Every structure is written in structure tokens, then in C-alpha cells.
């Protein structure tokens, strides 16, 4: 049994195409000011021809593997979190595996939406500490742009989302004098509110066909959200699980050097930070540039933190998310 596992490499990838608020305003009844005031988002990246969830995941994975000082063939397990699968089956992780030099290593898709990366990190931590695998690649990857209603009907949701991927490598802590590692991860879910933020179709529960022309015309293929309900639960659950993770790790909130919140809405994160009295200098945001990349948001933010000198060796980082399902999670890591 390994005492601790740690993150040894980070990476991220976004498409080249930048979609600014003014471009969306030309497609629907909205404005740059309206979007900024309600979400904090200024622009996001959307895929173009030849790009896919697997290509974004590959870019992030290669960065993370190189950052860990490894070769692709060193990876012995892949965990990929997404709510925007490349195909119904097989999972997106298989298409990523095919693009990497990782032979026949197992790959698994996780569906915990915006909390997906932290779910994956928790499972990777367990796999490494039990000795089942030594070098686990954890990826959060989303392509939202091809599934949005970019008309006035869908504007409340369409303006929120971007495409992107983030990845980390998780390995054992082999040196007993090394204090770094994943100190604790806490996971929660509440399925009774699944329909408060969801996509209704296609659905294998719909008889006799998963999808009809009528479903498409009714917009059932696009995401729907009860915004105020989601906001209320997010600003309640995120502080709860953050405190729970810190208590389990025997860490005081004041001792955390950096807080990384899921990038769904800047107003949610500001509200949570205010509740917890977290000073602005301890928060990092990138939603202004990328929008909500769901499972990709936190690993993308982590990659930027490590490359931007916002997170240094020995520092404590707390990552917290809330998303569809409902799901919520928090992780405490010493870098």
C-alpha cells in the first residue's frame, strides 16, 4: 500500500477558434454586456474542422505526460471524464488511447459532468495507492459547441460553454521525505435533481426510438438549465464540500495557498469566495477566456496555475466543483 499519490504533470488544450461575445450577439438576442454581467465570460474556444474531443484530449495528455518527465508508453491506465462523448459508444477514452502510444492499457470513461475531473482524480488516487497502477492519466475533456442551440431560444445556456481539455498524471510518492501529494478528495451526488440541468434526448429510455424529428424540432437535443435553482445549490454545496475536504485533510482554510473553483459562472465563484472570506489573491479564474469547459475546467485551470507561477512546490491547492447530476466534489493537494 502506497502512503500517498501525487500529481506529477499537467497539461491543457483548446481549439484555435476564438468566439467572442459579439459573435454570439450576431446569432441571438444578447449582447457582450449582458453576457459579461451575468457570467463573467468574454470569449470561449470552439472546435473547427478536423478537431474532436479526442484531439483536444490528446493535446492535453501529451503536455501532462511530458511535464511529468514520462513517455506515452509509461502510462498504464487512462481515466477520461466528459459529458460530451465523441460517440455514444465506445467511450471517448478509447479514441484517445488510439491516438497515444500506450499499447493496450485499460481506459475508462467517467460521467460526473462538471465534477468529473475530481471524480477521476479520486479514483486515480485510489488505484495508485493500492498499487493497481503506477502512472494514471486523468483527463477532463469537453466539446460543447456542436451541441448548443445558438438561437435566442437557447441563449441562456449557449453563451456559457466552451471547448477544451485538461489532463494530469498521477503517480506514487516514493520518497518518504516528499510532503507532496493528494491529501484528500470528497465526492457527492444528488440524482433527484438530475433534470434541473440536463439534455433530454437522445434517450435509450424513449420507445420506440431514441430520437425523433419531433424531438429535434422541440429542442430536446440541447441542454436545459433552471439557472436560479442551480445557482442556489452550487453556492451551498461548494462551501460544504470544500470545508469537508479540508477537515478530512487536517488543513485550515487560511493555510491554503490557491483555490481553483470550477469555471461555470464567475458570479457563483465570487459568491462562494465571499462566503468563505477567501481573499482575491488566492483565487484563479480563466472563465473570461474559455467559458465553461465542464470536466475540462479545473485541470485547465491547474495547468495554467503551474505554468504561470501561481502554484509552486510545497504549496496547498484546493479544487472544488459543482455540476449536473447534481454532483459536487473537492480535493486538497500539496504541490
C-alpha positions as CSV (number, residue, x, y, z in Angstrom):
1,X,0.0,0.0,0.0
2,X,1.4,3.4,-1.1
3,X,1.0,6.1,1.5
4,X,0.2,8.8,-1.0
5,X,-0.2,9.5,-4.7
6,X,0.6,12.9,-6.3
7,X,0.1,14.8,-9.5
8,X,3.4,14.9,-11.4
9,X,2.4,16.6,-14.6
10,X,-0.3,18.9,-16.0
11,X,-1.5,19.9,-19.5
12,X,-4.3,21.6,-21.4
13,X,-5.5,22.1,-24.9
14,X,-8.1,24.3,-26.5
15,X,-9.2,24.8,-30.2
16,X,-7.7,27.7,-32.2
17,X,-11.0,29.3,-33.0
18,X,-12.0,32.1,-30.5
19,X,-15.7,33.0,-30.3
20,X,-16.2,36.4,-28.6
21,X,-19.5,37.6,-27.2
22,X,-20.1,40.0,-30.1
23,X,-20.2,37.0,-32.4
24,X,-22.9,35.3,-30.4
25,X,-24.8,38.6,-30.3
26,X,-25.0,38.4,-34.1
27,X,-26.7,35.0,-33.8
28,X,-29.2,35.6,-30.9
29,X,-30.8,38.4,-28.9
30,X,-28.0,39.0,-26.5
31,X,-25.0,41.4,-26.0
32,X,-21.5,41.4,-24.8
33,X,-22.6,43.5,-21.7
34,X,-25.4,41.1,-20.9
35,X,-23.1,38.0,-21.0
36,X,-20.3,39.7,-19.0
37,X,-22.6,40.9,-16.3
38,X,-24.3,37.6,-15.7
39,X,-21.4,35.2,-16.3
40,X,-18.0,37.0,-16.4
41,X,-17.4,35.4,-19.8
42,X,-15.8,37.4,-22.6
43,X,-14.8,34.7,-25.1
44,X,-14.6,30.9,-25.5
45,X,-12.9,28.5,-27.9
46,X,-14.9,26.2,-30.2
47,X,-13.7,23.4,-32.4
48,X,-13.3,23.6,-36.2
49,X,-12.9,21.1,-39.0
50,X,-10.7,18.1,-38.1
51,X,-10.9,18.7,-34.3
52,X,-12.7,16.5,-31.8
53,X,-12.9,15.6,-28.1
54,X,-10.1,13.1,-28.8
55,X,-7.8,15.6,-30.4
56,X,-8.2,18.0,-27.5
57,X,-7.7,15.2,-25.0
58,X,-4.5,14.1,-26.9
59,X,-3.1,17.6,-26.8
60,X,-3.6,17.9,-23.1
61,X,-2.4,14.4,-22.4
62,X,0.8,14.8,-24.2
63,X,1.6,18.0,-22.3
64,X,0.9,16.4,-19.0
65,X,3.0,13.3,-19.8
66,X,5.9,15.4,-20.9
67,X,5.5,17.7,-17.9
68,X,5.8,14.5,-15.7
69,X,9.1,13.6,-17.5
70,X,7.5,10.5,-18.9
71,X,6.9,8.9,-22.3
72,X,3.4,8.0,-23.5
73,X,4.2,4.3,-23.2
74,X,4.8,4.8,-19.5
75,X,1.1,5.4,-18.8
76,X,-0.7,2.2,-17.6
77,X,-4.3,3.4,-17.2
78,X,-6.5,6.2,-18.7
79,X,-9.5,7.8,-16.9
80,X,-11.4,10.3,-19.0
81,X,-14.2,12.4,-17.7
82,X,-16.7,14.0,-20.1
83,X,-20.3,14.8,-20.6
84,X,-19.9,15.4,-24.4
85,X,-18.9,12.0,-25.6
86,X,-17.4,11.8,-29.1
87,X,-19.8,8.9,-29.9
88,X,-22.5,7.0,-28.0
89,X,-20.1,4.1,-27.8
90,X,-17.3,3.3,-27.4
91,X,-16.2,5.9,-24.9
92,X,-14.0,8.9,-25.8
93,X,-11.1,7.4,-23.8
94,X,-10.8,4.7,-26.4
95,X,-10.4,7.3,-29.2
96,X,-7.8,9.0,-27.0
97,X,-6.0,5.7,-26.4
98,X,-5.8,5.1,-30.1
99,X,-4.1,8.5,-30.6
100,X,-1.4,7.8,-27.9
101,X,1.4,5.3,-27.8
102,X,0.1,3.4,-24.8
103,X,-0.4,-0.1,-26.2
104,X,-3.3,-1.9,-24.6
105,X,-3.7,-0.1,-21.3
106,X,-7.2,0.0,-19.8
107,X,-9.3,3.1,-20.4
108,X,-12.5,4.2,-18.7
109,X,-15.0,7.0,-19.3
110,X,-16.5,8.7,-16.3
111,X,-19.7,10.7,-16.4
112,X,-19.8,13.1,-13.4
113,X,-20.2,16.2,-15.6
114,X,-18.5,19.4,-14.1
115,X,-17.2,17.4,-11.1
116,X,-15.9,14.7,-13.5
117,X,-12.2,15.6,-13.2
118,X,-12.3,15.5,-9.4
119,X,-14.1,12.1,-9.5
120,X,-11.4,10.9,-11.9
121,X,-8.6,12.2,-9.6
122,X,-10.2,10.4,-6.6
123,X,-10.3,7.1,-8.5
124,X,-6.7,7.6,-9.8
125,X,-5.6,8.3,-6.3
126,X,-7.1,5.0,-5.1
127,X,-5.7,3.0,-8.0
128,X,-2.2,4.3,-7.4
129,X,-2.2,4.0,-3.6
130,X,-3.4,0.4,-3.7
131,X,-0.6,-0.4,-6.2
132,X,-3.0,-1.5,-9.0
133,X,-1.5,1.0,-11.4
134,X,1.6,3.3,-11.2
135,X,1.0,6.0,-13.7
136,X,-2.6,7.0,-14.3
137,X,-3.6,9.6,-16.9
138,X,-6.6,11.6,-15.8
139,X,-8.3,13.7,-18.5
140,X,-11.2,16.1,-18.4
141,X,-12.4,16.8,-22.0
142,X,-15.4,18.6,-23.5
143,X,-16.7,19.7,-26.9
144,X,-19.9,21.7,-26.1
145,X,-20.0,23.8,-29.3
146,X,-21.5,21.3,-31.6
147,X,-24.5,20.6,-29.2
148,X,-25.7,24.1,-28.4
149,X,-28.8,26.0,-29.5
150,X,-27.2,29.2,-30.8
151,X,-30.5,31.0,-31.3
152,X,-32.4,33.3,-28.9
153,X,-34.3,30.2,-27.6
154,X,-31.1,28.7,-26.3
155,X,-29.1,31.8,-25.3
156,X,-29.2,31.3,-21.5
157,X,-27.1,28.2,-21.9
158,X,-25.3,28.6,-25.2
159,X,-23.3,31.7,-24.1
160,X,-21.8,29.7,-21.2
161,X,-19.9,26.9,-22.8
162,X,-16.6,26.4,-24.5
163,X,-14.5,23.5,-25.7
164,X,-11.3,22.4,-24.1
165,X,-9.4,19.6,-22.3
166,X,-7.1,19.4,-19.3
167,X,-5.0,16.4,-18.0
168,X,-2.8,15.3,-15.2
169,X,-0.6,12.3,-14.5
170,X,-0.9,10.7,-11.1
171,X,2.0,8.6,-9.7
172,X,3.1,7.2,-6.3
173,X,5.0,9.3,-3.8
174,X,8.1,7.1,-3.5
175,X,10.3,9.3,-1.2
176,X,9.1,9.2,2.4
177,X,10.6,12.8,2.8
178,X,8.4,14.1,0.0
179,X,5.5,16.0,1.5
180,X,3.6,16.5,-1.8
181,X,0.5,14.5,-2.7
182,X,-3.2,14.2,-2.9
183,X,-4.3,14.7,0.7
184,X,-8.0,14.1,0.4
185,X,-10.8,14.1,-2.2
186,X,-14.5,14.2,-1.2
187,X,-17.3,13.3,-3.7
188,X,-21.1,13.8,-3.5
189,X,-24.1,13.4,-5.8
190,X,-27.9,14.0,-5.6
191,X,-29.7,12.4,-8.5
192,X,-33.2,13.8,-7.5
193,X,-32.2,17.0,-9.3
194,X,-30.9,15.4,-12.5
195,X,-33.5,17.1,-14.7
196,X,-32.6,20.6,-13.4
197,X,-29.6,20.6,-15.7
198,X,-29.7,18.0,-18.4
199,X,-30.1,17.1,-22.1
200,X,-33.4,15.1,-22.6
201,X,-32.5,13.4,-25.9
202,X,-31.4,11.2,-27.4
203,X,-32.6,8.8,-24.8
204,X,-32.4,5.0,-24.8
205,X,-35.4,5.0,-22.4
206,X,-37.6,6.5,-25.1
207,X,-39.7,3.9,-27.0
208,X,-39.6,3.0,-29.8
209,X,-36.8,5.4,-31.0
210,X,-34.2,7.3,-29.0
211,X,-34.6,10.3,-31.2
212,X,-37.4,11.6,-33.5
213,X,-37.7,14.6,-35.8
214,X,-40.2,16.0,-33.3
215,X,-37.6,15.8,-30.5
216,X,-35.2,17.8,-32.6
217,X,-37.8,20.4,-33.5
218,X,-38.7,20.8,-29.8
219,X,-35.0,21.4,-28.9
220,X,-34.8,18.2,-26.7
221,X,-31.2,17.7,-28.0
222,X,-30.0,20.9,-26.4
223,X,-29.0,21.4,-22.8
224,X,-31.6,22.9,-20.4
225,X,-31.0,24.5,-17.1
226,X,-33.0,26.0,-14.3
227,X,-30.5,28.7,-13.6
228,X,-31.6,30.1,-10.3
229,X,-32.1,26.6,-8.8
230,X,-28.6,25.5,-10.0
231,X,-27.0,28.7,-8.6
232,X,-28.6,28.2,-5.2
233,X,-27.4,24.7,-4.9
234,X,-23.9,25.5,-6.2
235,X,-23.3,28.2,-3.7
236,X,-24.5,25.9,-0.9
237,X,-22.7,22.7,-1.8
238,X,-19.4,24.1,-2.9
239,X,-18.5,25.6,0.5
240,X,-19.8,22.5,2.3
241,X,-17.6,20.0,0.4
242,X,-14.6,22.4,0.5
243,X,-14.8,22.5,4.3
244,X,-15.3,18.8,4.4
245,X,-12.2,18.1,2.3
246,X,-10.1,20.5,4.4
247,X,-11.2,19.0,7.6
248,X,-10.5,15.5,6.4
249,X,-7.0,16.6,5.4
250,X,-6.5,18.4,8.7
251,X,-5.8,21.6,6.8
252,X,-7.1,25.1,7.8
253,X,-8.8,27.2,5.2
254,X,-6.3,30.0,5.9
255,X,-3.4,27.8,5.1
256,X,-4.5,27.1,1.5
257,X,-2.4,29.0,-1.0
258,X,-4.6,28.7,-4.0
259,X,-8.3,27.9,-4.6
260,X,-9.4,26.6,-8.0
261,X,-13.1,26.5,-8.5
262,X,-15.0,25.0,-11.4
263,X,-15.4,27.7,-14.1
264,X,-19.2,27.6,-14.6
265,X,-20.0,31.2,-13.7
266,X,-17.8,33.9,-12.3
267,X,-20.7,35.1,-10.1
268,X,-21.0,31.7,-8.4
269,X,-17.3,31.6,-7.6
270,X,-17.3,35.2,-6.3
271,X,-20.3,34.3,-4.1
272,X,-18.6,31.2,-2.7
273,X,-15.4,33.1,-2.1
274,X,-17.3,35.8,-0.2
275,X,-19.0,33.2,2.0
276,X,-15.7,31.7,2.9
277,X,-13.8,35.0,3.1
278,X,-11.2,33.9,0.6
279,X,-9.0,36.8,-0.5
280,X,-9.0,37.6,-4.2
281,X,-5.3,36.9,-4.5
282,X,-5.9,33.3,-3.5
283,X,-8.3,32.7,-6.4
284,X,-7.5,31.9,-10.0
285,X,-10.1,32.3,-12.8
286,X,-9.9,31.7,-16.6
287,X,-13.6,31.6,-17.4
288,X,-13.2,35.0,-19.0
289,X,-11.2,33.4,-21.8
290,X,-12.6,29.8,-22.0
291,X,-16.1,29.8,-20.7
292,X,-17.4,26.7,-19.0
293,X,-15.5,23.6,-20.2
294,X,-17.2,21.3,-17.7
295,X,-14.9,18.4,-16.8
296,X,-12.0,20.2,-18.5
297,X,-12.3,23.4,-16.5
298,X,-10.4,22.5,-13.3
299,X,-7.5,20.6,-15.0
300,X,-7.1,23.5,-17.5
301,X,-7.0,26.0,-14.6
302,X,-4.5,23.8,-12.8
303,X,-2.2,23.6,-15.9
304,X,-2.3,27.4,-16.2
305,X,-1.6,27.8,-12.4
306,X,1.6,25.6,-12.6
307,X,2.9,27.4,-15.7
308,X,2.0,30.9,-14.5
309,X,3.9,30.6,-11.2
310,X,0.7,30.7,-9.3
311,X,1.3,27.3,-7.8
312,X,4.7,26.4,-6.5
313,X,6.4,23.4,-4.8
314,X,5.1,22.8,-1.3
315,X,2.0,25.0,-1.6
316,X,-1.5,23.8,-0.9
317,X,-4.2,23.9,-3.6
318,X,-7.9,23.2,-3.0
319,X,-10.0,22.4,-6.1
320,X,-13.8,22.4,-5.9
321,X,-16.6,21.8,-8.4
322,X,-20.4,21.6,-8.7
323,X,-22.3,20.3,-11.7
324,X,-25.1,18.4,-13.3
325,X,-26.4,15.3,-11.6
326,X,-26.2,17.1,-9.2
327,X,-22.6,16.3,-8.4
328,X,-20.1,18.2,-6.2
329,X,-16.6,17.5,-5.1
330,X,-13.4,18.9,-3.6
331,X,-9.8,17.9,-3.5
332,X,-6.9,19.1,-1.3
333,X,-3.4,18.7,-2.8
334,X,0.1,19.7,-1.6
335,X,2.1,20.5,-4.7
